[in-house]
Amino acid sequence: MQILTKSTSTQKKLRIDYLDGIRGITALYVLLVHINPSSEEPLPLIWGLFSKLLRYGHFSVVIFIVLSGYCLMLPLARNQKDHVNGGFVGYIKRRSRRILPPYYGALALCLILAGGIFLLQHFTNFQWNQIAGDGPFKINFSFKDVLLYLLLIHNLSLDSYHAINPPMWSVATEWQLYFLFPLLLLPIRRSFGLLRAVIAAFIIGLAPLYLFNRAIESASPWFFGLFALGMAAAEISFSQKPRFIKLRNKLPWGSLVIVFTLIAFISEWRQLGLEIWVGHLFLGIAAACLFINCTKDVRKDEKSSLILQILEHPWVIALGTFSYSLYLTHGPIITLVRYFLFYLHLSPGLFAATCYFIGVLVSLIFAYGFYLVFERPFIKSI
């Protein structure tokens, strides 16, 4: 991604490649989280321990949401603007071209695959084994589920948000945030300032939980506040206002990343009994601090830090370019891989290792091909 920023006298081209690196790593982690390595026998200890490291898939979604707010705010913060380019209609058209073609392509893939399995069950002796096919792709869903997926509101229904392709629930939430950004967040920011906009976003996001009997909890409405954190991080990173310049230069952003990340993981400890949004809040703050810190280092051309070396590695950046396609398509792929491996009667350890290796490999290959067809042509047109 190329970002143009004003220096005191010249225009300097600034590459923020680490954003793609973050996308790539988080998408790969989500893929690993969704792989089910267990067969009909208990897993060996080493694989059981490894699977415990993959309990935080929702943290990856938190990072995606904060990153989304960061990226959408960048042009405004960079150019000192209060309105989205091209007006609301132009903005929605750009967002639609970016998110909808891959989304509907992946949905069509899932429906075709489910339809094929349905026909096989009704016209042959084949019967889908629910145990073998225990993965993030569902073949039993209703017309209502399909309709809600088509309208990108399936995340609002407890019955539908995990139907068909469960990871897609967060795409619906992000799509809805795209509308709230120019219609609600930016007006609050213009009238009352950045801090009040972030606070208002969290109040609005948490209100359905405590005022309306946990309404739309399946949509994680507190993500509105996380999105606003990303927006704030972009403003702090690029604003030329004295108070923001002072803020980004004075605070120890790298240390704050570590502190808030640790608090986020501690808050996940079940015995504390905290609401899920608490951990998300602290991780969202950590992600915002990470973006500010990395952007600050990039602007100063200080790229020796280990985190930037990892995030800007060519392979990681390459993975980030098709991370959205990987996120959308990995569900049916790893479910089918598990289904076929299940009948090879492998030992539990070999089954787990093969699920991870083949699942990741096939998912990456398929996602890249999907990206070339359903994603890249529309990126070029934005």
C-alpha positions as CSV (number, residue, x, y, z in Angstrom):
1,M,0.0,0.0,0.0
2,Q,1.3,3.4,-0.9
3,I,0.6,6.4,1.3
4,L,1.5,9.9,0.4
5,T,2.3,12.2,3.3
6,K,3.4,15.8,3.5
7,S,6.7,16.7,4.9
8,T,7.6,20.3,5.7
9,S,8.5,21.1,2.1
10,T,8.2,18.1,-0.1
11,Q,5.9,15.2,-0.9
12,K,7.4,12.0,0.3
13,K,6.3,8.6,-0.9
14,L,5.8,6.3,2.1
15,R,5.2,2.6,1.8
16,I,3.3,0.9,4.6
17,D,3.9,-2.7,3.6
18,Y,3.6,-4.0,7.1
19,L,-0.2,-3.6,6.9
20,D,-0.3,-6.4,4.3
21,G,2.0,-8.4,6.6
22,I,-0.5,-8.1,9.4
23,R,-3.3,-9.2,7.2
24,G,-1.3,-12.2,6.0
25,I,-0.3,-13.4,9.5
26,T,-3.8,-13.0,11.0
27,A,-5.5,-14.7,8.1
28,L,-3.0,-17.6,8.4
29,Y,-3.7,-17.9,12.1
30,V,-7.5,-18.0,11.5
31,L,-6.9,-20.8,9.1
32,L,-4.9,-22.8,11.6
33,V,-7.5,-22.1,14.3
34,H,-10.3,-23.6,12.1
35,I,-8.5,-26.8,11.3
36,N,-9.9,-29.7,13.3
37,P,-6.9,-32.1,13.9
38,S,-8.8,-34.6,16.0
39,S,-9.9,-38.0,14.7
40,E,-11.9,-40.6,16.7
41,E,-9.0,-41.1,19.1
42,P,-7.4,-38.7,21.6
43,L,-4.7,-36.4,20.3
44,P,-1.0,-37.0,21.3
45,L,0.2,-34.5,23.9
46,I,2.2,-32.4,21.6
47,W,-0.7,-31.8,19.2
48,G,-3.0,-31.2,22.2
49,L,-0.6,-28.5,23.4
50,F,-0.3,-27.0,19.9
51,S,-4.1,-26.8,19.6
52,K,-4.3,-24.8,22.9
53,L,-2.2,-22.1,21.2
54,L,-4.9,-21.8,18.6
55,R,-7.7,-20.7,21.0
56,Y,-7.6,-17.0,20.1
57,G,-9.1,-16.9,16.6
58,H,-11.4,-14.1,17.7
59,F,-8.3,-12.0,18.5
60,S,-7.4,-12.1,14.8
61,V,-10.8,-10.8,13.9
62,V,-10.3,-7.9,16.4
63,I,-7.0,-7.0,14.6
64,F,-8.8,-7.1,11.2
65,I,-11.4,-4.7,12.5
66,V,-9.0,-2.2,14.0
67,L,-6.9,-2.4,10.8
68,S,-10.0,-1.7,8.7
69,G,-10.7,1.5,10.7
70,Y,-7.0,2.5,10.4
71,C,-7.0,2.0,6.6
72,L,-10.3,3.8,6.0
73,M,-9.2,6.8,8.1
74,L,-5.7,7.1,6.5
75,P,-6.7,9.2,3.5
76,L,-8.6,11.6,5.7
77,A,-5.9,11.9,8.4
78,R,-3.2,12.3,5.7
79,N,-4.9,15.0,3.8
80,Q,-6.5,16.7,6.9
81,K,-10.0,16.0,5.6
82,D,-13.3,15.5,7.4
83,H,-15.2,13.8,4.6
84,V,-14.6,10.7,2.6
85,N,-13.4,11.2,-1.0
86,G,-16.1,11.2,-3.7
87,G,-18.9,11.6,-1.2
88,F,-20.9,8.8,0.4
89,V,-22.0,7.2,-2.9
90,G,-18.5,7.1,-4.3
91,Y,-17.1,5.7,-1.0
92,I,-19.7,2.9,-0.9
93,K,-19.0,2.1,-4.6
94,R,-15.3,1.7,-3.8
95,R,-16.0,-0.4,-0.7
96,S,-18.4,-2.6,-2.7
97,R,-15.9,-3.3,-5.4
98,R,-13.4,-4.2,-2.8
99,I,-15.4,-6.5,-0.6
100,L,-18.4,-7.9,-2.5
101,P,-17.1,-9.7,-5.5
102,P,-14.9,-12.1,-3.5
103,Y,-17.6,-12.4,-0.8
104,Y,-20.3,-13.5,-3.3
105,G,-17.8,-15.6,-5.2
106,A,-17.0,-17.6,-2.0
107,L,-20.7,-17.8,-1.1
108,A,-21.5,-19.2,-4.6
109,L,-18.7,-21.7,-4.1
110,C,-20.2,-22.9,-0.8
111,L,-23.7,-23.1,-2.2
112,I,-22.5,-25.1,-5.3
113,L,-20.5,-27.5,-3.1
114,A,-23.4,-28.0,-0.7
115,G,-25.8,-28.5,-3.6
116,G,-23.5,-31.1,-5.0
117,I,-23.4,-33.0,-1.7
118,F,-27.2,-32.7,-1.5
119,L,-27.6,-34.3,-4.9
120,L,-25.1,-37.1,-4.2
121,Q,-27.0,-38.0,-1.0
122,H,-30.4,-38.1,-2.8
123,F,-29.3,-39.9,-6.0
124,T,-26.5,-42.1,-4.9
125,N,-25.5,-44.2,-1.8
126,F,-23.3,-41.4,-0.6
127,Q,-24.1,-40.0,2.9
128,W,-22.3,-37.0,4.4
129,N,-20.5,-38.0,7.6
130,Q,-21.0,-35.1,10.1
131,I,-18.1,-36.3,12.2
132,A,-15.7,-36.5,9.3
133,G,-16.9,-33.2,8.0
134,D,-16.6,-31.4,11.3
135,G,-15.2,-28.1,10.0
136,P,-16.1,-24.5,9.2
137,F,-18.4,-25.3,6.4
138,K,-22.0,-26.4,6.8
139,I,-24.1,-28.3,4.3
140,N,-27.4,-28.1,6.3
141,F,-28.9,-24.6,6.1
142,S,-32.2,-23.0,5.2
143,F,-33.4,-20.6,2.6
144,K,-33.5,-18.0,5.3
145,D,-29.8,-18.5,5.9
146,V,-29.0,-18.1,2.3
147,L,-31.1,-14.9,2.1
148,L,-29.4,-13.4,5.1
149,Y,-26.0,-14.2,3.7
150,L,-26.9,-12.6,0.4
151,L,-28.0,-9.4,2.3
152,L,-24.9,-9.5,4.5
153,I,-27.0,-9.4,7.7
154,H,-26.6,-13.1,8.8
155,N,-24.4,-11.9,11.6
156,L,-27.5,-10.4,13.3
157,S,-29.2,-13.8,13.6
158,L,-28.1,-16.4,16.2
159,D,-29.6,-19.1,14.0
160,S,-27.8,-18.0,10.8
161,Y,-24.5,-16.4,11.6
162,H,-22.6,-19.7,11.8
163,A,-24.5,-21.3,8.9
164,I,-22.9,-22.1,5.5
165,N,-19.5,-20.6,5.9
166,P,-19.1,-19.5,9.6
167,P,-16.0,-17.2,9.2
168,M,-18.2,-15.0,6.9
169,W,-20.0,-13.5,9.9
170,S,-17.2,-11.0,10.5
171,V,-17.4,-9.8,6.8
172,A,-21.1,-8.9,7.4
173,T,-20.1,-6.9,10.5
174,E,-17.3,-5.1,8.7
175,W,-19.7,-4.3,5.8
176,Q,-22.1,-2.7,8.2
177,L,-19.2,-0.7,9.8
178,Y,-18.4,0.7,6.4
179,F,-21.8,2.6,6.5
180,L,-21.4,3.7,10.1
181,F,-18.0,5.2,9.4
182,P,-19.1,8.2,7.3
183,L,-22.7,8.4,8.6
184,L,-22.0,8.4,12.3
185,L,-18.3,8.3,13.3
186,L,-17.0,11.1,11.1
187,P,-19.9,13.5,12.1
188,I,-19.2,12.9,15.8
189,R,-15.5,13.4,15.2
190,R,-16.1,16.7,13.4
191,S,-18.4,18.0,16.1
192,F,-16.9,16.7,19.3
193,G,-13.4,15.5,18.5
194,L,-11.6,12.2,18.1
195,L,-11.6,11.0,21.7
196,R,-15.4,11.6,22.1
197,A,-15.9,9.8,18.8
198,V,-14.1,6.7,20.1
199,I,-16.0,6.8,23.4
200,A,-19.3,7.2,21.6
201,A,-18.5,4.3,19.3
202,F,-18.0,2.0,22.3
203,I,-21.1,3.3,24.1
204,I,-23.2,2.7,20.9
205,G,-21.6,-0.7,20.4
206,L,-22.2,-1.9,23.9
207,A,-25.7,-0.5,24.3
208,P,-27.4,-3.6,22.7
209,L,-25.8,-5.8,25.3
210,Y,-26.9,-4.0,28.4
211,L,-30.0,-2.0,27.3
212,F,-31.6,-4.4,24.9
213,N,-31.1,-7.8,26.5
214,R,-27.9,-8.6,24.5
215,A,-29.6,-7.9,21.2
216,I,-27.4,-8.7,18.1
217,E,-24.6,-10.1,20.3
218,S,-23.8,-12.5,17.5
219,A,-22.6,-9.5,15.4
220,S,-20.2,-8.4,18.1
221,P,-21.5,-4.8,18.1
222,W,-18.6,-3.6,20.3
223,F,-16.5,-3.9,17.1
224,F,-17.8,-0.5,16.3
225,G,-15.6,0.8,19.1
226,L,-12.6,-1.3,17.9
227,F,-13.1,0.2,14.4
228,A,-13.0,3.7,16.0
229,L,-9.7,2.7,17.7
230,G,-8.2,2.0,14.3
231,M,-9.5,5.4,13.1
232,A,-7.9,7.1,16.1
233,A,-4.6,5.3,15.4
234,A,-4.5,6.6,11.8
235,E,-5.2,10.2,13.0
236,I,-2.4,10.0,15.6
237,S,-0.1,8.5,13.0
238,F,-0.5,11.1,10.3
239,S,-2.2,14.2,11.6
240,Q,-0.2,17.4,11.5
241,K,-2.1,18.9,14.5
242,P,0.3,19.8,17.3
243,R,-1.5,17.8,19.9
244,F,-1.3,14.6,17.8
245,I,2.3,15.2,16.8
246,K,3.2,15.5,20.5
247,L,1.2,12.4,21.3
248,R,2.8,10.2,18.8
249,N,6.3,11.4,19.7
250,K,6.0,11.2,23.4
251,L,4.2,8.0,24.3
252,P,6.2,4.6,24.4
253,W,4.0,2.9,21.8
254,G,6.1,-0.2,21.6
255,S,5.9,-0.8,25.3
256,L,2.1,-0.1,25.3
257,V,1.7,-2.9,22.7
258,I,3.2,-5.4,25.0
259,V,1.3,-4.2,28.1
260,F,-2.1,-4.1,26.5
261,T,-1.5,-7.5,24.8
262,L,-0.7,-9.1,28.1
263,I,-3.8,-7.6,29.7
264,A,-5.9,-8.8,26.8
265,F,-4.7,-12.4,27.3
266,I,-5.1,-12.2,31.1
267,S,-8.7,-11.0,30.7
268,E,-9.4,-14.2,28.7
269,W,-8.7,-16.3,31.8
270,R,-12.1,-18.0,32.3
271,Q,-12.0,-17.9,36.0
272,L,-12.2,-14.1,35.9
273,G,-15.6,-14.3,34.3
274,L,-15.1,-11.1,32.2
275,E,-17.3,-10.3,29.2
276,I,-15.6,-11.2,25.9
277,W,-15.6,-7.5,24.8
278,V,-13.2,-6.7,27.6
279,G,-10.4,-8.7,26.2
280,H,-11.2,-7.4,22.7
281,L,-11.0,-3.9,24.0
282,F,-7.5,-4.3,25.4
283,L,-6.3,-6.2,22.3
284,G,-7.8,-3.5,20.1
285,I,-5.8,-0.9,22.0
286,A,-2.7,-3.0,21.6
287,A,-3.3,-3.2,17.9
288,A,-3.9,0.5,17.6
289,C,-0.6,1.1,19.4
290,L,1.2,-1.4,17.1
291,F,0.0,0.5,14.0
292,I,1.1,3.8,15.5
293,N,4.5,2.4,16.5
294,C,5.2,0.7,13.2
295,T,4.1,3.7,11.1
296,K,6.3,5.9,13.3
297,D,9.3,3.6,12.6
298,V,8.5,3.5,8.9
299,R,8.3,7.3,8.7
300,K,11.6,7.6,10.4
301,D,13.0,4.8,8.2
302,E,13.8,2.8,11.3
303,K,13.2,-0.7,9.9
304,S,15.6,-2.7,12.0
305,S,13.0,-3.7,14.6
306,L,12.2,-7.4,14.6
307,I,8.5,-6.9,14.3
308,L,8.9,-4.8,11.1
309,Q,11.3,-7.3,9.7
310,I,8.7,-10.0,10.1
311,L,5.7,-8.0,8.9
312,E,7.6,-6.7,5.9
313,H,9.1,-10.0,4.8
314,P,8.3,-10.5,1.1
315,W,6.6,-13.8,1.8
316,V,4.4,-12.3,4.6
317,I,3.5,-9.4,2.4
318,A,2.7,-11.7,-0.5
319,L,0.4,-13.7,1.8
320,G,-1.3,-10.5,2.8
321,T,-2.2,-9.6,-0.8
322,F,-4.7,-12.5,-1.0
323,S,-5.5,-12.8,2.7
324,Y,-9.1,-11.8,2.2
325,S,-9.6,-14.6,-0.3
326,L,-7.9,-17.0,2.1
327,Y,-10.2,-15.9,4.9
328,L,-13.3,-16.4,2.7
329,T,-12.4,-19.8,1.1
330,H,-10.5,-21.7,3.8
331,G,-13.6,-23.1,5.5
332,P,-14.9,-25.4,2.8
333,I,-11.3,-26.4,1.8
334,I,-10.1,-27.6,5.2
335,T,-13.4,-29.3,5.8
336,L,-13.1,-31.3,2.6
337,V,-9.4,-32.1,3.4
338,R,-10.4,-33.4,6.8
339,Y,-13.3,-35.4,5.3
340,F,-11.0,-37.3,2.9
341,L,-8.2,-37.8,5.4
342,F,-10.7,-39.1,7.9
343,Y,-11.2,-42.3,5.9
344,L,-7.4,-43.1,5.5
345,H,-7.4,-44.4,9.1
346,L,-4.2,-42.6,10.1
347,S,-2.8,-42.6,13.6
348,P,-4.0,-39.6,15.6
349,G,-0.6,-37.9,15.4
350,L,-0.2,-38.4,11.7
351,F,-3.8,-37.4,11.1
352,A,-3.3,-34.1,12.9
353,A,0.0,-33.4,11.1
354,T,-1.5,-34.2,7.8
355,C,-4.6,-32.1,8.4
356,Y,-2.4,-29.0,9.2
357,F,0.1,-29.6,6.4
358,I,-2.4,-30.5,3.6
359,G,-5.0,-28.1,4.9
360,V,-2.8,-25.1,4.8
361,L,-1.1,-26.0,1.5
362,V,-4.4,-26.6,-0.4
363,S,-6.0,-23.6,1.2
364,L,-3.2,-21.3,0.1
365,I,-3.1,-22.6,-3.4
366,F,-6.9,-22.4,-3.8
367,A,-7.1,-19.0,-2.2
368,Y,-4.5,-17.5,-4.5
369,G,-6.3,-18.8,-7.6
370,F,-9.6,-17.4,-6.2
371,Y,-7.8,-14.1,-5.6
372,L,-6.7,-13.9,-9.2
373,V,-10.3,-14.4,-10.4
374,F,-12.5,-12.7,-7.8
375,E,-10.4,-10.2,-6.1
376,R,-7.4,-8.7,-8.0
377,P,-9.4,-7.5,-11.1
378,F,-11.7,-5.5,-8.8
379,I,-8.8,-4.1,-6.8
380,K,-7.3,-2.7,-10.0
381,S,-10.5,-0.9,-10.8
382,I,-10.7,0.9,-7.4
